[in-house]
Amino acid sequence: MRGAGRTGTASVVGGWLVRPRVSLFASRRGGDRGVALVVATALAGFLGVAAVVTTLSVAAPQTAFAFPGEGYPDHRQIASRLEAAASSSKGIVRNLELGRDSAQRPLTVVQIGSGDPASPAVLLVAGLDGRHLHGIELALRHIEAFAADQAHAREVLNGGTLYVVPTLLPYAAQSVTQRPAHERATAAGAGDMDKDMERNEDLGDDLDFDDVLRWVRVAEPGGPYRSEDAEPGILHSADRTSGESGAWRLLTEGLDDDGDRRWNEEMDGGVLLANNFPFRYEWFGRNTGVHQVCEPETRALMDFIVLHPEIGIVLTYGFEDNLLQPWPEQKSSDPSLTGPGWGRKPVEAPNKNDLPYFRELSDRYLKAIGLDRAKGGLGVGGFVTDVRAEEELPIPTSDDAAKGGFAASAYYHRGLVSLATPVWTPGVQLARLEAAEAEEKKEEKKKAGENDTKDDGDTKSNAKGDAKGDSDGTSDGPGDDGPDSMNATGDQDAKDGPGPSDADDESGDAAADSDESELPKSVKDEARYLEWLREVDPAAWKEWESFDHPDFPGRKVEIGGYAPLARIVPPMSVLAETFPGHQAFLEGLFAARPHVVLESLSLTEKELGVYTLEIETQNAGYLPDVFAQGVFSRIVRPTRYEISLPAGAEVIGGTTRGPLERIGGEGTTLRTTRLLRLPGKEGVEVTVVSQHGGTDSHRIAPGESWRRS
């Protein structure tokens, strides 16, 4: 077990909590606890308590441990990897300054590709929440992959640009690398959550000296959480509507330092950058800031989007989500895209014309990472995350994350194709485990069928064996596609010809299944997740241990539960397995982006000196040139035509440039006709310009017809 690391036992003397390690206090608040320790020791001598001195003189050796979050890059490693990628990329990768954070430290945006403002671009953003370390790591791996293979990068980008903001919180990993390790979601800053005009006076305390701030559960009849006899370590919300009664109160590890009966309320004192953007911004919300985009980090990111209108697709790694959990079909909006802007109301549901594209991109994403949309329960907000300690910032559901969220603001306010994914969740991990088990069972049955065929020498028996093998293992029917059907088949196989011991096992399994069936589904799922978590990282979970908490004398108190980030961040090995799928999806976005070209032109003489110009424009990409929300927001400029005329020529009844109608994707074409008066035989040049679909032009002479070959 790697997670012990305990160095001694705390003692309570005259109401003081005396700890054996002075270094703990210096790591928290600059030594103020060290002063308390000296005072406590003096009080102990005055009160005649000699045991404290013995406790102070003994310190067990520190034990190394690891948990989700460790191994992820800190600010120095981020800077080093970005510099190495740029220097090895032969000019493909460039590190630019996005802006400065609140401490005037530089923030980086990485440019991959041409950087030509006339070419379409994709923006990838990660690191908006300090807890989402795997998004930062994944963004760095994307950069390194393009830097390592310049030829492939040029082929994928096809003249376009990928911009990557790996993080707005480069110092986020410090909460894990410093001791005691803890979760921190916000930017640097001091908090006054209890409005007592003092900042950061009530932070967490490492009560059990394991260098990790976990949970404290306090027995309290009628509390918000309960546990089941079959899984006593797992807490879940008491359903009061069905008559359930809670038994536990849940706190973060620490003391009530300021005596206000709130515990560690100022652990996250800064602004939560992930919720500081315009869409559904929560005024006066916890950690949301003074106003929208009030922080230098969020302002720098929004300014970058405004200064780069060629960015048409945004991909966000964070707690927002429309890829793991696609937007539901029944939840959509259908505002008028024409008419005056006065009096229009903002929408909070995706436009019904955009929804099919979002759902298709979600399907492509799930396929790329090896998951099935029909599985469900993949997003944030299921089991594990609905339990949180008092004063602890919640792990937001996709709906909560969208309140002031960057991805939502990019779609609703800027009209961009904005995609978002948490990358990994406990639900995703369970789905991966079930898929692997289903595949393993399928292989086992296939091998069993082959063995049956080889063992039976009789032709007639072989035919029966082959038929049985095909039905069990090699069929492509629906029974082979999901873990539920495979489990049912496995249970049936176990019942074939049981002996006495088999019968006993069956009755035992049935009893166990009966007990398990009484558990809520969230508890069953969490038990399965914990089983996996203990295998891959034993330090990520600590069994509950009794503790004499000075704030709760005479009451049952236990310390344990999840290590920081264990419900959010996967072990690095798991993230590495998901990277190829995410890289493939990111590259696929460049293939899916709109690609507007001139398909054909003709300049036919109608009468003397008057010609009919016919322009056929095609969108060869999958996505439309402008999303419907882009039309509604009036931020994305419509695709336009431009006609360059020779001297003395004119457009009859029109202008030399004008907007085109919205062009759908997948080869949609649009025909436009204009009358021209040409004084001679000199030709004209026609250009089509799309903000997100590129630029194309061709020159044509009077009487000529042209079509793209």
Buried (B, 14 or more C-beta within 10 A) or exposed (E): EEBBBBBBBBBBBEEBBBBBBBEBBEBBEEEEBBEBBEEBBEBBEEEEBEEBEEBBEEBEEBBEBBBBBBBBBBBEBBBEBBEBBBEEBEEBBBBBEBBEBEEEEEBBBBBBBBBBEEBBBBBBBBBBBBBBBBBBBBBBBBBBBBBBEBEEBBEBBBEBBBBBBBBBBBBBBBBBEBBBBBBBBBBBBEBBBBEEEEEBBBBBBBBBBBBBBBBBBBEBEEBBBBBBEBBEBBBBBBEEEEEEEBBBBBBBBBBBBBEEEBBBBBBBBBBBBBBBBBBBBBEEEBBBBEEBBEBBBBBBBBEBBEEBBBBBBBBBBBBBBBBBBBBEEEEBBEBEBEEEEEEEEEBEBBBBBBBEBBBBBBBBBBBBBBBBBEBEBBBBBBBBBBBBBBBBBBBBBBBBBBBBBBBBBBBBBBBBBBBBBBBBBBBBBBBBBBBEBBEEBBEBBBEBBBEBBEEBEEEEEBEEBBEBBEBBBBEEEEBBBBBEBBBEBEEEEEEEEEEEEEEEEBEEEEEEEEEEEEBBEBBBBBBBBBEBBBEEBBBBBBEBEEBBBBBBEEEBBBBBBBBBBBBBBBBBEBBEEBBBBBBBBBBBBBEBBBBBBBBBBBBEEEEEEEBEBBBBBBBBBBBBBBBBBBBBBEBBBBBBBBBBBEEEBBBEEEEBEBEBEBBBBEEBEBEBEBBBEBEEEEBBBBBBBBBBBBBBEBEBEBEEEBEEE
